[in-house]
Amino acid sequence: MVKAYLKYFSALLLFGLNGVVASSIDLPGTQIALLRTLIGSVFLLAVWGCSGARLHRPDKRHLLYLAVSGAAMGGSWVLLFTAYAQVGVSMATLLYYCGPVLVMALSPLLFGERLTRAKVGGLLVVLAGLVCTGTGAPGRLGAAGLFCGAGAAVLYAVMVVFDKKAASITGLPGTAVQLVAGALTTALFLGAGPPLSLPALAADLVPVLLLGVVHTGLGCYLYFSAVQLLPAASVAICGYVEPLSALVFAALFLQERLSARQLLGAVLMLGGAVAGARSGARRTGPRRRV
């Protein structure tokens, strides 16, 4: 169990560093997302092949759900990396983590889950936090960047919803399928933007490989091998180490600072999300990291 927790927290810290690594890559968000999904999917497919795991006659409908989930994941990463560049890692991370809260709010309609008082209270606290974080430094928070962050949260919610529908495909094979679908989706986004510059890619090759192999491929591998052994409640609650670590890393490495009001908003948003996740963690837990 100790080894599983070490793997889990290592994965969360790797994910929390995504924004810092991405900020050192001088490429558009679309290209960063494509390279991340492409490299990460190749890594996980190789691990999958070496592990001997098999995807035995998957339900075609669930496979389609998984492909839609992966496509939403790719789109959310495109918007998230764009938001990193426009509004900073801290604000983009806070907006992105409204995604699980959207799923929580829609769960009675989509999954027939009961909306408990704890979940309603958590949602209200998150909304209060969102209002607090809406005030940023002059000239720093542009409408386009905020829109990208909010759009990433919406696509995060779509990703989770369809992931939950693909109940028969779990673990490493399922995540590999999602990353491949995400890579195909980001490739479509790339077709609508500027072409990938090979000289620019060569200049950023080290952080690109770090983001794709370590922070995506290895991070997902550590995550899957841990969550299957840990209690669902621990996975849901401790998972918020990721956004908290992202805020800390952004302050340490990027000198990003939240105002007192934004810091209060961050505490409210993450605290409300943890309270809501805790109320439902005993019934369900995440099946894979996406």
C-alpha positions in Angstrom: 0.0 0.0 0.0 2.9 2.4 0.8 4.3 1.7 -2.7 1.0 2.4 -4.3 0.7 5.8 -2.5 4.2 6.7 -3.5 3.3 5.9 -7.2 0.0 7.9 -6.9 1.6 11.0 -5.4 4.5 10.8 -7.8 2.0 10.8 -10.7 0.0 13.8 -9.2 3.2 15.8 -8.8 4.2 15.1 -12.4 0.8 16.2 -13.6 1.1 19.3 -11.4 4.3 20.2 -13.2 2.7 20.1 -16.7 2.1 23.9 -16.8 5.7 24.7 -15.8 7.1 22.4 -18.5 4.7 23.7 -21.1 5.6 27.3 -20.3 9.1 26.5 -21.5 8.0 25.3 -24.9 7.8 28.1 -27.5 5.0 26.5 -29.6 1.3 27.1 -29.9 -1.0 25.2 -27.5 -2.4 23.1 -30.3 1.1 21.8 -31.2 2.0 21.2 -27.6 -1.2 19.2 -27.1 -0.6 17.1 -30.3 3.0 16.3 -29.3 2.0 15.4 -25.8 -0.8 13.0 -26.8 1.3 11.5 -29.7 4.4 10.8 -27.6 2.4 9.7 -24.6 0.2 7.3 -26.6 3.3 5.8 -28.3 4.9 5.3 -24.8 1.7 3.7 -23.4 1.2 1.5 -26.4 4.7 0.2 -25.9 4.1 -0.4 -22.2 0.8 -2.1 -23.1 2.5 -4.4 -25.6 5.2 -5.3 -23.1 2.7 -5.9 -20.3 0.9 -8.6 -22.2 -2.5 -7.0 -21.4 -5.2 -7.7 -23.9 -8.4 -5.9 -25.0 -10.7 -9.0 -25.5 -13.6 -8.3 -27.8 -14.5 -4.8 -26.4 -18.1 -3.6 -26.5 -18.3 -1.5 -29.7 -20.5 1.1 -28.1 -18.1 1.4 -25.2 -15.2 1.7 -27.6 -17.0 4.6 -29.3 -17.7 6.3 -25.9 -14.0 5.9 -25.1 -13.0 7.5 -28.5 -15.3 10.4 -27.8 -13.8 10.8 -24.3 -10.3 10.8 -25.9 -11.3 13.4 -28.5 -12.7 15.6 -25.7 -9.5 15.1 -23.8 -7.4 16.2 -26.8 -9.6 19.3 -27.3 -9.4 20.2 -23.6 -5.6 20.0 -23.6 -5.4 22.3 -26.7 -7.5 24.9 -24.8 -5.7 24.3 -21.5 -2.2 24.9 -23.0 -3.5 27.9 -24.8 -4.9 29.2 -21.5 -1.5 28.6 -19.9 0.1 31.1 -22.3 -2.7 33.7 -22.0 -3.7 33.8 -18.4 -1.0 31.9 -16.6 -0.7 28.4 -15.2 -2.4 29.3 -11.9 -5.6 30.7 -13.3 -5.8 28.2 -16.1 -5.5 25.4 -13.6 -8.3 26.8 -11.4 -10.6 27.1 -14.4 -9.7 23.6 -15.7 -10.6 22.1 -12.3 -14.2 23.4 -12.6 -14.6 20.4 -14.9 -15.1 17.8 -12.2 -17.6 20.2 -10.5 -19.6 20.4 -13.7 -19.7 16.6 -13.8 -20.9 16.6 -10.2 -23.7 19.1 -11.0 -24.9 17.1 -14.0 -24.6 13.6 -12.4 -28.3 13.5 -11.4 -29.4 14.0 -15.0 -26.6 11.9 -16.7 -26.1 9.1 -14.3 -29.1 9.1 -12.0 -26.9 9.9 -9.0 -28.4 11.6 -5.9 -27.3 15.2 -5.4 -26.6 15.2 -1.7 -26.5 18.3 0.6 -22.7 17.9 0.7 -22.5 18.1 -3.1 -24.8 21.1 -3.3 -22.8 22.8 -0.6 -19.6 22.0 -2.4 -21.0 23.4 -5.7 -22.0 26.7 -4.0 -18.6 27.1 -2.4 -16.9 26.4 -5.8 -19.1 29.1 -7.4 -18.2 31.6 -4.7 -14.5 30.8 -5.3 -15.0 31.3 -9.0 -16.4 34.7 -8.4 -13.4 35.6 -6.2 -10.9 34.5 -8.8 -12.6 36.5 -11.6 -10.6 39.6 -10.6 -7.1 39.5 -11.9 -4.1 41.8 -12.5 -4.9 44.5 -15.1 -4.0 43.4 -18.6 -3.2 39.8 -17.5 -6.6 38.1 -17.7 -7.9 38.5 -21.3 -11.3 37.3 -22.4 -9.8 34.9 -24.9 -7.6 33.2 -22.2 -10.5 32.9 -19.8 -12.7 31.5 -22.6 -10.0 28.8 -23.3 -9.8 27.9 -19.6 -13.6 27.6 -19.3 -13.8 25.7 -22.6 -11.1 23.3 -21.3 -13.3 22.7 -18.2 -16.4 21.9 -20.3 -14.5 19.4 -22.4 -13.0 17.9 -19.3 -16.6 17.3 -18.1 -17.4 15.7 -21.5 -14.4 13.5 -21.3 -15.3 12.2 -17.8 -19.0 11.6 -18.8 -18.1 9.4 -21.8 -15.3 7.8 -19.8 -17.8 6.7 -17.2 -20.1 5.3 -20.0 -17.3 3.1 -21.3 -17.5 0.9 -18.2 -16.2 -2.3 -19.8 -12.8 -0.9 -20.9 -10.6 -0.1 -18.0 -7.0 0.3 -17.0 -3.9 0.7 -19.3 -5.6 -0.4 -22.6 -8.4 2.1 -22.1 -6.1 5.0 -21.5 -3.9 4.0 -24.5 -7.1 4.1 -26.7 -8.0 7.5 -25.2 -4.6 9.0 -25.9 -4.6 7.8 -29.5 -8.1 9.4 -30.0 -6.8 12.5 -28.4 -3.8 12.6 -30.7 -6.0 12.3 -33.8 -8.2 15.1 -32.5 -5.4 17.5 -31.8 -4.0 16.7 -35.3 -7.3 18.0 -36.7 -6.9 21.2 -34.6 -3.3 21.5 -36.0 -4.7 21.5 -39.6 -6.6 24.7 -38.8 -3.5 26.5 -37.4 0.0 27.3 -38.3 2.2 24.4 -39.5 4.6 22.7 -37.1 8.0 24.3 -37.5 10.8 21.7 -37.3 13.5 24.2 -36.2 11.2 25.4 -33.4 10.5 21.8 -32.4 14.2 21.0 -32.4 14.9 23.9 -30.1 12.2 22.7 -27.7 12.8 19.0 -28.1 13.9 18.3 -24.5 10.8 19.8 -22.8 8.6 18.3 -25.4 10.0 14.8 -24.8 9.8 15.4 -21.0 6.1 16.4 -21.3 5.2 13.5 -23.5 7.2 10.6 -22.1 7.6 11.5 -18.4 4.6 13.8 -17.6 2.1 12.0 -19.8 3.2 8.4 -20.5 5.1 7.6 -17.3 2.7 9.7 -15.2 -0.3 7.8 -16.5 1.4 4.5 -16.0 2.2 5.3 -12.4 -1.4 6.5 -11.9 -3.1 3.3 -13.2 -0.8 1.0 -11.3 -1.6 2.8 -8.1 -5.4 3.6 -8.3 -6.3 0.0 -8.7 -4.8 -0.7 -5.2 -6.0 2.3 -3.3 -9.4 3.0 -1.7 -11.7 5.1 -3.9 -12.1 7.8 -1.2 -8.3 8.3 -1.0 -8.0 8.5 -4.8 -10.8 11.1 -5.0 -9.7 13.3 -2.2 -5.9 13.1 -2.5 -6.3 13.8 -6.3 -6.6 17.5 -5.5 -2.9 17.4 -4.6 -2.5 17.9 -8.4 -4.1 21.4 -8.8 -2.6 22.5 -5.4 0.9 21.5 -6.5 0.3 23.2 -9.9 -0.3 26.5 -8.0 2.8 26.0 -5.8 5.0 25.1 -8.8 3.7 28.1 -10.7 4.7 30.4 -7.8 8.1 28.8 -7.3 9.2 28.4 -10.9 7.2 30.9 -12.9 6.9 33.7 -10.2 3.1 33.7 -10.7 1.3 35.3 -7.7 -2.4 35.2 -6.9 -3.9 38.3 -5.3 -5.4 37.8 -1.8 -8.9 37.7 -3.3 -7.8 35.1 -5.9 -6.0 33.0 -3.2 -9.3 33.0 -1.3 -11.1 31.9 -4.4 -8.6 29.1 -5.0 -9.1 27.8 -1.4 -12.9 28.0 -1.9 -12.9 26.3 -5.3 -10.6 23.4 -4.3 -12.2 23.0 -0.8 -15.7 22.9 -2.3 -14.5 20.3 -4.9 -12.9 18.1 -2.3 -16.1 18.3 -0.1 -18.2 17.2 -3.1 -15.8 14.5 -4.1 -15.6 13.2 -0.6 -19.4 12.8 -0.4 -19.4 10.5 -3.5 -16.0 8.8 -3.2 -17.3 5.8 -1.3 -19.5 4.8 -4.2 -17.3 5.5 -7.2 -13.7 6.3 -8.0 -11.7 7.2 -11.2 -10.8 4.3 -13.4 -8.0 5.8 -15.4 -6.0 9.0 -15.5 -6.7 11.2 -18.6 
